[in-house]
Amino acid sequence: MIEARGLARTFRTRRGAVVAVAGVDIDVAPGELVGFLGPNGAGKTTTLRMLTTLLRPTAGSATVAGHDLATDPAGVRRKIGYVGQSGGAGTDCLVGEELVVQARLYGIPAAEAHRRAAELVERLDLTGTERRVVRTLSGGQRRRLDIAMGLVHVPRLLFLDEPSTGLDPQSRANLWEHIRSLHAEHGTTLFLTTHYLDEADALCDRILVIDQGRIVAEGTPDALKRRVSGDLVLVGSGEPERVAAIAERLGQVSELVVAERSARFRVPDGAAVLPGLLRELDGAGIAMTSVEVRRPSLDDVFLTLTGRTLRDAEQKVSA
Amino acid sequence: MTTLVQIWLIFQRAMRQSLRNPVWVIIGIVQPVLYLTLFGPLLQPLVAATPGFPPGDAYQVLVPALLVQLGMFGSLFAGFSLIQEYRTGVVERMRVTPVSRTALLLGRSMRDVVVLVVQGILLTLVAMLFGLRAPPLGIAVALVLVAVVAVATSAASYAMALLVKSEEALGPLLNAIVVPLLLLSGILLPMTLAPAWLFALSRLNPFAYVVDAERAAFQGAVVSGTVGLGLAVAVGVAALTVAWGVRTFHRESA
């Protein structure tokens, strides 16, 4: 569905050339739900804008939905849907009218455009909003309208740029449900960018991690997490040194840290070592206040891959 | 054919937006009506007493010029609505559809033309209450000219809007352009009154020819060199600004 080779973009500014995307290879198969994860300023949106014909690459090539990006941008446009970061519905237009106009811009005849608008309104829980002015919609409704607009021509490939940014947790969960069903029930190939780890983790089959204009890792959320050296085990106890001494004997332990009232370390399979560990600690008469096994998060992955946490990476960009 | 349908779609959408906030259409007409009521009476004794004025009474001199002013000012600020649509992602959303970039511009410009011609008709009707006398064919030709001016200025306004992308920058930019254009057009007072150097300078302003043509049309000289020249200049400027506007809609960073 997407095949990009060495796609790159350099911007010219007064202070010289700035490399936004330094040559990325992207392969997305039909039906996949792929996330493009990285801190703000990593090059996610620039890449997306190149893949959707909004920005001309300065190097590289790509085929998107069967059409060459450089030689047939109009062909690409006919086949893809795009939901930009700032939405795209006119704030002082009516919901229903915007959907119909959008469909007609793709050359869909009026009657069919109305039928599709009605169908999408229902599918995205926007029933009753057709005669409302876009400005009066809630954040979540607005976002669902944006997605509906991206679907009027039934694209096989939909791009979503930071779909849940600015939404409250409930609207966010609801939006994820819609994205999942779009993928599961309609088989739409989805390519989304996000700087939220939980979003990439919760939604995507596969994740491409981008940092400073380069793809630094790629894989399923689980595979990426496996690249971090194991699960984090936290034992709360008044005698953390003794806990640590016993933990060290487990084998394959790394990053052992003794804090004031706890000890923590990483092992490849936290759940499997736990019973034995507890037995030994109990046998040694060590009192425990809590025990916790934490699967590695994508934040840990990002840290392992780039040496920085996502938050640090973003602060550096905004500074 | 497809492009025409697309222009129609974009036009309808823009027109609905204007009709939903008709207050702006009203505000747009207030300014020329103020000129008519507060400046027209001032002009009346001047026209009678001053040599150098074109033939006709004060309103035959003032109203055609006010139509051009309406065309210039009304459409020149059309770009503000586009900046708002740029910011809310509407422009980008439409640019990812296969719609022709010409339609994205002309659909909007056509809305401005329709709004303007309606305002022009209203202005002429009000002027008739004040005692304007002009042949209907002359008025019709004058309104066609104003429509062409509206295409030219709105296309330029959209092009500038997409280039600067901020209201704070667009306002001063438009003012910097429109004030010299206004002063050198002979809208307020005919350039026939001007000293030779100022008259020569005004000949560099395309709108000066349009104002001359409008005044001639209101005199009934519909088939005349002045009207022909004014129309040719207006069409030429419109062709240039439309080409510029379409190019900015094509531009990748738009």
Chai-1 contact restraints between the chains, C-beta under 6 A:
chainA,res_idxA,chainB,res_idxB,connection_type,confidence,min_distance_angstrom,max_distance_angstrom,comment,restraint_id
A,T52,B,V96,contact,1.0,0.0,6.0,A-B,restraint_1
A,L55,B,E252,contact,1.0,0.0,6.0,A-B,restraint_2
A,R56,B,E252,contact,1.0,0.0,6.0,A-B,restraint_3
A,A74,B,P98,contact,1.0,0.0,6.0,A-B,restraint_4
A,R77,B,V96,contact,1.0,0.0,6.0,A-B,restraint_5
A,R77,B,P98,contact,1.0,0.0,6.0,A-B,restraint_6
A,R78,B,P98,contact,1.0,0.0,6.0,A-B,restraint_7
A,Y82,B,V96,contact,1.0,0.0,6.0,A-B,restraint_8
A,G84,B,G89,contact,1.0,0.0,6.0,A-B,restraint_9
A,G84,B,E92,contact,1.0,0.0,6.0,A-B,restraint_10
A,S86,B,T88,contact,1.0,0.0,6.0,A-B,restraint_11
A,S86,B,G89,contact,1.0,0.0,6.0,A-B,restraint_12
A,G87,B,G89,contact,1.0,0.0,6.0,A-B,restraint_13
A,G88,B,G89,contact,1.0,0.0,6.0,A-B,restraint_14
A,G88,B,V90,contact,1.0,0.0,6.0,A-B,restraint_15
A,G88,B,R93,contact,1.0,0.0,6.0,A-B,restraint_16
A,G90,B,V90,contact,1.0,0.0,6.0,A-B,restraint_17
A,T91,B,T88,contact,1.0,0.0,6.0,A-B,restraint_18
A,D92,B,Q17,contact,1.0,0.0,6.0,A-B,restraint_19
A,D92,B,R20,contact,1.0,0.0,6.0,A-B,restraint_20
A,V101,B,L9,contact,1.0,0.0,6.0,A-B,restraint_21
A,V101,B,R13,contact,1.0,0.0,6.0,A-B,restraint_22
A,R104,B,L9,contact,1.0,0.0,6.0,A-B,restraint_23
A,L105,B,T97,contact,1.0,0.0,6.0,A-B,restraint_24
A,L105,B,V99,contact,1.0,0.0,6.0,A-B,restraint_25
A,Y106,B,T97,contact,1.0,0.0,6.0,A-B,restraint_26
